[in-house]
Amino acid sequence: TERRSFKAENSVLNLKKLRYLKKLQESKSYEEFDATITKVRANGLIFDLNFLSFEGFIHIASLEKEYFHYSDRAACFVGENSKKKLYVGMAIKVKIEYVDLLFQECRWKIVEY
């Protein structure tokens, strides 16, 4: 019973944060947010929004400026041309592309790294 209660509470908090983000996106679609990369996986980056304590995901295919290779040993992405690295703990700027309240998901775009 406690586990179900905890899951329900987290779901409600997540929905409230998504509603807030949707409101921000509709009113200030140009706004960029400070975030910190918390995990690097082969298919993308997981980050935490600094002001909201909200976890987001950016798929590697959405990194448009350059082609990145995943380094399993270093757990980072390395740019093919510039050799720039995206690693855990790195500060980035992100922008909301799309918020879906029905499926409780948010699509992000990396703006600056």
C-alpha positions in Angstrom: 0.0 0.0 0.0 2.8 2.4 0.8 4.5 1.7 -2.6 1.3 2.5 -4.4 0.8 5.6 -2.4 4.4 6.7 -3.1 3.9 6.1 -6.9 0.7 8.0 -6.9 2.3 11.0 -5.1 5.2 11.0 -7.5 2.9 10.9 -10.5 0.9 13.9 -9.2 4.1 15.9 -8.5 5.4 15.0 -12.0 2.1 16.1 -13.6 2.1 19.4 -11.7 5.7 20.1 -12.9 4.7 19.2 -16.5 1.7 21.6 -16.3 4.0 24.4 -15.1 6.5 23.7 -17.9 3.7 23.7 -20.5 2.5 27.0 -19.1 6.1 28.4 -19.4 6.4 27.0 -22.9 3.2 28.7 -24.0 4.0 32.0 -22.5 7.8 32.2 -23.1 8.6 29.7 -25.8 12.0 31.3 -26.3 13.1 30.8 -22.7 16.2 28.7 -22.0 16.8 26.8 -18.8 20.0 26.0 -16.9 20.5 22.2 -16.4 23.2 19.8 -15.3 23.9 16.5 -17.0 23.3 13.7 -14.5 23.7 10.5 -16.7 25.1 9.7 -20.1 23.7 6.7 -21.9 24.4 5.4 -25.4 21.1 6.8 -26.7 21.1 10.2 -25.0 21.6 12.5 -22.0 19.6 12.7 -18.8 19.7 16.1 -17.1 18.3 17.8 -14.1 16.7 21.3 -14.4 18.4 23.4 -11.7 15.4 25.5 -10.7 12.7 22.8 -10.7 14.4 19.5 -9.7 12.9 17.9 -12.8 14.7 15.2 -14.8 14.6 15.4 -18.5 16.0 13.4 -21.5 17.6 14.5 -24.7 18.0 11.9 -27.5 21.4 11.9 -29.2 19.7 12.4 -32.6 18.5 15.8 -31.5 22.0 17.1 -31.1 22.1 18.9 -34.5 25.3 20.9 -34.5 27.6 18.0 -34.7 27.8 14.2 -34.8 28.6 12.7 -31.4 30.2 9.3 -30.6 29.5 7.6 -27.3 32.5 6.7 -25.3 31.6 3.7 -23.0 34.8 3.8 -21.0 34.5 7.6 -20.2 30.7 7.6 -20.1 30.5 10.7 -22.3 29.8 11.9 -25.8 32.6 13.2 -28.0 32.1 15.4 -31.0 33.4 14.0 -34.2 34.9 17.3 -35.5 35.4 19.6 -32.5 36.2 16.8 -30.0 33.9 18.6 -27.5 32.7 16.3 -24.7 29.3 16.1 -23.0 29.8 14.5 -19.6 28.2 14.0 -16.2 28.2 17.2 -14.2 28.5 19.5 -17.2 26.3 22.6 -17.2 24.1 23.0 -20.3 21.2 25.1 -21.5 18.0 23.5 -22.7 14.7 24.6 -24.2 11.3 22.9 -24.2 10.1 21.7 -27.6 6.9 19.9 -26.6 5.0 18.9 -23.5 2.4 16.1 -23.5 0.3 16.0 -20.4 -1.6 12.9 -21.4 1.5 10.7 -21.6 3.3 12.8 -19.0 6.4 13.4 -21.1 8.4 16.4 -22.3 10.6 16.8 -25.3 13.7 18.9 -24.9 16.3 20.5 -27.2 19.9 21.3 -26.1 20.7 25.0 -26.9 24.1 25.5 -25.5 26.9 23.2 -24.2 
